[in-house]
Amino acid sequence: MLEDTITTGSIKTTDEEKMKLAEESLAWNKTHAKFTELFPDV
């Protein structure tokens, strides 16, 4: 996920944008009970 290989359907992002998107994804996932049940240490 944090690589620069060009593949079909991929988009080009900076490392900073990748980190921002990962942080936003984790925050969203933490709002869902099933996620916190499956990954209690996150």
mmCIF file of the N, C-alpha and C atoms, coordinates in Angstrom:
data_MODEL
# 
_entry.id   MODEL 
# 
loop_
_atom_site.group_PDB 
_atom_site.id 
_atom_site.type_symbol 
_atom_site.label_atom_id 
_atom_site.label_alt_id 
_atom_site.label_comp_id 
_atom_site.label_asym_id 
_atom_site.label_entity_id 
_atom_site.label_seq_id 
_atom_site.pdbx_PDB_ins_code 
_atom_site.Cartn_x 
_atom_site.Cartn_y 
_atom_site.Cartn_z 
_atom_site.occupancy 
_atom_site.B_iso_or_equiv 
_atom_site.pdbx_formal_charge 
_atom_site.auth_seq_id 
_atom_site.auth_comp_id 
_atom_site.auth_asym_id 
_atom_site.auth_atom_id 
_atom_site.pdbx_PDB_model_num 
ATOM 1   N N  . MET A 1 1  ? 0.805   -1.197 0.000   1.00 0.00 ? 1  MET A N  1 
ATOM 2   C CA . MET A 1 1  ? 0.000   0.000  0.000   1.00 0.00 ? 1  MET A CA 1 
ATOM 3   C C  . MET A 1 1  ? 0.850   1.264  0.000   1.00 0.00 ? 1  MET A C  1 
ATOM 4   N N  . LEU A 1 2  ? 2.023   1.163  0.536   1.00 0.00 ? 2  LEU A N  1 
ATOM 5   C CA . LEU A 1 2  ? 2.872   2.348  0.587   1.00 0.00 ? 2  LEU A CA 1 
ATOM 6   C C  . LEU A 1 2  ? 4.025   2.213  -0.393  1.00 0.00 ? 2  LEU A C  1 
ATOM 7   N N  . GLU A 1 3  ? 3.687   1.971  -1.629  1.00 0.00 ? 3  GLU A N  1 
ATOM 8   C CA . GLU A 1 3  ? 4.712   1.854  -2.652  1.00 0.00 ? 3  GLU A CA 1 
ATOM 9   C C  . GLU A 1 3  ? 4.345   2.722  -3.838  1.00 0.00 ? 3  GLU A C  1 
ATOM 10  N N  . ASP A 1 4  ? 5.267   2.839  -4.780  1.00 0.00 ? 4  ASP A N  1 
ATOM 11  C CA . ASP A 1 4  ? 5.066   3.713  -5.929  1.00 0.00 ? 4  ASP A CA 1 
ATOM 12  C C  . ASP A 1 4  ? 4.884   2.946  -7.235  1.00 0.00 ? 4  ASP A C  1 
ATOM 13  N N  . THR A 1 5  ? 4.659   1.638  -7.162  1.00 0.00 ? 5  THR A N  1 
ATOM 14  C CA . THR A 1 5  ? 4.470   0.843  -8.364  1.00 0.00 ? 5  THR A CA 1 
ATOM 15  C C  . THR A 1 5  ? 3.184   1.257  -9.075  1.00 0.00 ? 5  THR A C  1 
ATOM 16  N N  . ILE A 1 6  ? 3.287   1.486  -10.375 1.00 0.00 ? 6  ILE A N  1 
ATOM 17  C CA . ILE A 1 6  ? 2.117   1.877  -11.162 1.00 0.00 ? 6  ILE A CA 1 
ATOM 18  C C  . ILE A 1 6  ? 1.383   0.608  -11.572 1.00 0.00 ? 6  ILE A C  1 
ATOM 19  N N  . THR A 1 7  ? 0.087   0.560  -11.254 1.00 0.00 ? 7  THR A N  1 
ATOM 20  C CA . THR A 1 7  ? -0.753  -0.579 -11.609 1.00 0.00 ? 7  THR A CA 1 
ATOM 21  C C  . THR A 1 7  ? -2.058  -0.066 -12.206 1.00 0.00 ? 7  THR A C  1 
ATOM 22  N N  . THR A 1 8  ? -2.809  -0.959 -12.810 1.00 0.00 ? 8  THR A N  1 
ATOM 23  C CA . THR A 1 8  ? -4.108  -0.591 -13.371 1.00 0.00 ? 8  THR A CA 1 
ATOM 24  C C  . THR A 1 8  ? -5.032  -0.111 -12.259 1.00 0.00 ? 8  THR A C  1 
ATOM 25  N N  . GLY A 1 9  ? -5.601  1.062  -12.429 1.00 0.00 ? 9  GLY A N  1 
ATOM 26  C CA . GLY A 1 9  ? -6.528  1.609  -11.445 1.00 0.00 ? 9  GLY A CA 1 
ATOM 27  C C  . GLY A 1 9  ? -5.879  2.341  -10.289 1.00 0.00 ? 9  GLY A C  1 
ATOM 28  N N  . SER A 1 10 ? -4.564  2.403  -10.264 1.00 0.00 ? 10 SER A N  1 
ATOM 29  C CA . SER A 1 10 ? -3.901  3.078  -9.151  1.00 0.00 ? 10 SER A CA 1 
ATOM 30  C C  . SER A 1 10 ? -3.891  4.583  -9.378  1.00 0.00 ? 10 SER A C  1 
ATOM 31  N N  . ILE A 1 11 ? -3.682  5.321  -8.296  1.00 0.00 ? 11 ILE A N  1 
ATOM 32  C CA . ILE A 1 11 ? -3.543  6.772  -8.382  1.00 0.00 ? 11 ILE A CA 1 
ATOM 33  C C  . ILE A 1 11 ? -2.214  7.151  -7.750  1.00 0.00 ? 11 ILE A C  1 
ATOM 34  N N  . LYS A 1 12 ? -1.658  8.250  -8.174  1.00 0.00 ? 12 LYS A N  1 
ATOM 35  C CA . LYS A 1 12 ? -0.371  8.705  -7.644  1.00 0.00 ? 12 LYS A CA 1 
ATOM 36  C C  . LYS A 1 12 ? -0.629  9.661  -6.483  1.00 0.00 ? 12 LYS A C  1 
ATOM 37  N N  . THR A 1 13 ? -0.030  9.365  -5.332  1.00 0.00 ? 13 THR A N  1 
ATOM 38  C CA . THR A 1 13 ? -0.158  10.229 -4.159  1.00 0.00 ? 13 THR A CA 1 
ATOM 39  C C  . THR A 1 13 ? 1.206   10.396 -3.511  1.00 0.00 ? 13 THR A C  1 
ATOM 40  N N  . THR A 1 14 ? 1.337   11.453 -2.745  1.00 0.00 ? 14 THR A N  1 
ATOM 41  C CA . THR A 1 14 ? 2.571   11.668 -1.996  1.00 0.00 ? 14 THR A CA 1 
ATOM 42  C C  . THR A 1 14 ? 2.560   10.780 -0.753  1.00 0.00 ? 14 THR A C  1 
ATOM 43  N N  . ASP A 1 15 ? 3.720   10.591 -0.154  1.00 0.00 ? 15 ASP A N  1 
ATOM 44  C CA . ASP A 1 15 ? 3.788   9.833  1.096   1.00 0.00 ? 15 ASP A CA 1 
ATOM 45  C C  . ASP A 1 15 ? 2.949   10.504 2.176   1.00 0.00 ? 15 ASP A C  1 
ATOM 46  N N  . GLU A 1 16 ? 2.937   11.833 2.178   1.00 0.00 ? 16 GLU A N  1 
ATOM 47  C CA . GLU A 1 16 ? 2.154   12.566 3.164   1.00 0.00 ? 16 GLU A CA 1 
ATOM 48  C C  . GLU A 1 16 ? 0.660   12.292 2.991   1.00 0.00 ? 16 GLU A C  1 
ATOM 49  N N  . GLU A 1 17 ? 0.201   12.260 1.743   1.00 0.00 ? 17 GLU A N  1 
ATOM 50  C CA . GLU A 1 17 ? -1.219  11.990 1.500   1.00 0.00 ? 17 GLU A CA 1 
ATOM 51  C C  . GLU A 1 17 ? -1.572  10.558 1.889   1.00 0.00 ? 17 GLU A C  1 
ATOM 52  N N  . LYS A 1 18 ? -0.674  9.624  1.625   1.00 0.00 ? 18 LYS A N  1 
ATOM 53  C CA . LYS A 1 18 ? -0.907  8.239  2.025   1.00 0.00 ? 18 LYS A CA 1 
ATOM 54  C C  . LYS A 1 18 ? -1.083  8.143  3.538   1.00 0.00 ? 18 LYS A C  1 
ATOM 55  N N  . MET A 1 19 ? -0.233  8.837  4.284   1.00 0.00 ? 19 MET A N  1 
ATOM 56  C CA . MET A 1 19 ? -0.316  8.807  5.750   1.00 0.00 ? 19 MET A CA 1 
ATOM 57  C C  . MET A 1 19 ? -1.617  9.461  6.220   1.00 0.00 ? 19 MET A C  1 
ATOM 58  N N  . LYS A 1 20 ? -1.992  10.569 5.601   1.00 0.00 ? 20 LYS A N  1 
ATOM 59  C CA . LYS A 1 20 ? -3.239  11.249 5.964   1.00 0.00 ? 20 LYS A CA 1 
ATOM 60  C C  . LYS A 1 20 ? -4.443  10.345 5.721   1.00 0.00 ? 20 LYS A C  1 
ATOM 61  N N  . LEU A 1 21 ? -4.465  9.686  4.580   1.00 0.00 ? 21 LEU A N  1 
ATOM 62  C CA . LEU A 1 21 ? -5.572  8.783  4.262   1.00 0.00 ? 21 LEU A CA 1 
ATOM 63  C C  . LEU A 1 21 ? -5.609  7.595  5.214   1.00 0.00 ? 21 LEU A C  1 
ATOM 64  N N  . ALA A 1 22 ? -4.448  7.078  5.588   1.00 0.00 ? 22 ALA A N  1 
ATOM 65  C CA . ALA A 1 22 ? -4.393  5.965  6.535   1.00 0.00 ? 22 ALA A CA 1 
ATOM 66  C C  . ALA A 1 22 ? -4.926  6.390  7.897   1.00 0.00 ? 22 ALA A C  1 
ATOM 67  N N  . GLU A 1 23 ? -4.570  7.578  8.358   1.00 0.00 ? 23 GLU A N  1 
ATOM 68  C CA . GLU A 1 23 ? -5.064  8.085  9.641   1.00 0.00 ? 23 GLU A CA 1 
ATOM 69  C C  . GLU A 1 23 ? -6.580  8.279  9.607   1.00 0.00 ? 23 GLU A C  1 
ATOM 70  N N  . GLU A 1 24 ? -7.090  8.827  8.508   1.00 0.00 ? 24 GLU A N  1 
ATOM 71  C CA . GLU A 1 24 ? -8.535  9.024  8.375   1.00 0.00 ? 24 GLU A CA 1 
ATOM 72  C C  . GLU A 1 24 ? -9.270  7.682  8.331   1.00 0.00 ? 24 GLU A C  1 
ATOM 73  N N  . SER A 1 25 ? -8.679  6.712  7.654   1.00 0.00 ? 25 SER A N  1 
ATOM 74  C CA . SER A 1 25 ? -9.277  5.390  7.567   1.00 0.00 ? 25 SER A CA 1 
ATOM 75  C C  . SER A 1 25 ? -9.352  4.733  8.939   1.00 0.00 ? 25 SER A C  1 
ATOM 76  N N  . LEU A 1 26 ? -8.277  4.822  9.709   1.00 0.00 ? 26 LEU A N  1 
ATOM 77  C CA . LEU A 1 26 ? -8.261  4.242  11.047  1.00 0.00 ? 26 LEU A CA 1 
ATOM 78  C C  . LEU A 1 26 ? -9.294  4.923  11.944  1.00 0.00 ? 26 LEU A C  1 
ATOM 79  N N  . ALA A 1 27 ? -9.383  6.232  11.882  1.00 0.00 ? 27 ALA A N  1 
ATOM 80  C CA . ALA A 1 27 ? -10.367 6.952  12.695  1.00 0.00 ? 27 ALA A CA 1 
ATOM 81  C C  . ALA A 1 27 ? -11.780 6.504  12.348  1.00 0.00 ? 27 ALA A C  1 
ATOM 82  N N  . TRP A 1 28 ? -12.071 6.349  11.066  1.00 0.00 ? 28 TRP A N  1 
ATOM 83  C CA . TRP A 1 28 ? -13.399 5.901  10.639  1.00 0.00 ? 28 TRP A CA 1 
ATOM 84  C C  . TRP A 1 28 ? -13.646 4.472  11.103  1.00 0.00 ? 28 TRP A C  1 
ATOM 85  N N  . ASN A 1 29 ? -12.657 3.604  10.921  1.00 0.00 ? 29 ASN A N  1 
ATOM 86  C CA . ASN A 1 29 ? -12.821 2.205  11.328  1.00 0.00 ? 29 ASN A CA 1 
ATOM 87  C C  . ASN A 1 29 ? -13.076 2.072  12.828  1.00 0.00 ? 29 ASN A C  1 
ATOM 88  N N  . LYS A 1 30 ? -12.442 2.913  13.620  1.00 0.00 ? 30 LYS A N  1 
ATOM 89  C CA . LYS A 1 30 ? -12.613 2.846  15.078  1.00 0.00 ? 30 LYS A CA 1 
ATOM 90  C C  . LYS A 1 30 ? -14.031 3.190  15.528  1.00 0.00 ? 30 LYS A C  1 
ATOM 91  N N  . THR A 1 31 ? -14.823 3.786  14.663  1.00 0.00 ? 31 THR A N  1 
ATOM 92  C CA . THR A 1 31 ? -16.207 4.119  15.020  1.00 0.00 ? 31 THR A CA 1 
ATOM 93  C C  . THR A 1 31 ? -17.152 2.936  14.826  1.00 0.00 ? 31 THR A C  1 
ATOM 94  N N  . HIS A 1 32 ? -16.646 1.825  14.335  1.00 0.00 ? 32 HIS A N  1 
ATOM 95  C CA . HIS A 1 32 ? -17.469 0.645  14.056  1.00 0.00 ? 32 HIS A CA 1 
ATOM 96  C C  . HIS A 1 32 ? -17.148 -0.482 15.029  1.00 0.00 ? 32 HIS A C  1 
ATOM 97  N N  . ALA A 1 33 ? -18.189 -0.968 15.690  1.00 0.00 ? 33 ALA A N  1 
ATOM 98  C CA . ALA A 1 33 ? -18.035 -1.978 16.737  1.00 0.00 ? 33 ALA A CA 1 
ATOM 99  C C  . ALA A 1 33 ? -17.342 -3.238 16.234  1.00 0.00 ? 33 ALA A C  1 
ATOM 100 N N  . LYS A 1 34 ? -17.666 -3.702 15.058  1.00 0.00 ? 34 LYS A N  1 
ATOM 101 C CA . LYS A 1 34 ? -17.071 -4.939 14.535  1.00 0.00 ? 34 LYS A CA 1 
ATOM 102 C C  . LYS A 1 34 ? -15.560 -4.769 14.381  1.00 0.00 ? 34 LYS A C  1 
ATOM 103 N N  . PHE A 1 35 ? -15.113 -3.620 13.918  1.00 0.00 ? 35 PHE A N  1 
ATOM 104 C CA . PHE A 1 35 ? -13.682 -3.375 13.778  1.00 0.00 ? 35 PHE A CA 1 
ATOM 105 C C  . PHE A 1 35 ? -12.993 -3.426 15.129  1.00 0.00 ? 35 PHE A C  1 
ATOM 106 N N  . THR A 1 36 ? -13.560 -2.741 16.105  1.00 0.00 ? 36 THR A N  1 
ATOM 107 C CA . THR A 1 36 ? -12.931 -2.723 17.433  1.00 0.00 ? 36 THR A CA 1 
ATOM 108 C C  . THR A 1 36 ? -13.000 -4.095 18.094  1.00 0.00 ? 36 THR A C  1 
ATOM 109 N N  . GLU A 1 37 ? -14.016 -4.883 17.753  1.00 0.00 ? 37 GLU A N  1 
ATOM 110 C CA . GLU A 1 37 ? -14.094 -6.255 18.255  1.00 0.00 ? 37 GLU A CA 1 
ATOM 111 C C  . GLU A 1 37 ? -12.996 -7.127 17.649  1.00 0.00 ? 37 GLU A C  1 
ATOM 112 N N  . LEU A 1 38 ? -12.765 -6.966 16.349  1.00 0.00 ? 38 LEU A N  1 
ATOM 113 C CA . LEU A 1 38 ? -11.764 -7.772 15.656  1.00 0.00 ? 38 LEU A CA 1 
ATOM 114 C C  . LEU A 1 38 ? -10.333 -7.297 15.924  1.00 0.00 ? 38 LEU A C  1 
ATOM 115 N N  . PHE A 1 39 ? -10.172 -6.011 16.170  1.00 0.00 ? 39 PHE A N  1 
ATOM 116 C CA . PHE A 1 39 ? -8.840  -5.417 16.377  1.00 0.00 ? 39 PHE A CA 1 
ATOM 117 C C  . PHE A 1 39 ? -8.831  -4.582 17.665  1.00 0.00 ? 39 PHE A C  1 
ATOM 118 N N  . PRO A 1 40 ? -8.946  -5.227 18.825  1.00 0.00 ? 40 PRO A N  1 
ATOM 119 C CA . PRO A 1 40 ? -9.069  -4.477 20.074  1.00 0.00 ? 40 PRO A CA 1 
ATOM 120 C C  . PRO A 1 40 ? -7.802  -3.682 20.453  1.00 0.00 ? 40 PRO A C  1 
ATOM 121 N N  . ASP A 1 41 ? -6.655  -4.052 19.921  1.00 0.00 ? 41 ASP A N  1 
ATOM 122 C CA . ASP A 1 41 ? -5.406  -3.385 20.285  1.00 0.00 ? 41 ASP A CA 1 
ATOM 123 C C  . ASP A 1 41 ? -5.084  -2.158 19.440  1.00 0.00 ? 41 ASP A C  1 
ATOM 124 N N  . VAL A 1 42 ? -5.927  -1.886 18.459  1.00 0.00 ? 42 VAL A N  1 
ATOM 125 C CA . VAL A 1 42 ? -5.641  -0.745 17.560  1.00 0.00 ? 42 VAL A CA 1 
ATOM 126 C C  . VAL A 1 42 ? -6.167  0.526  18.164  1.00 0.00 ? 42 VAL A C  1 
# 
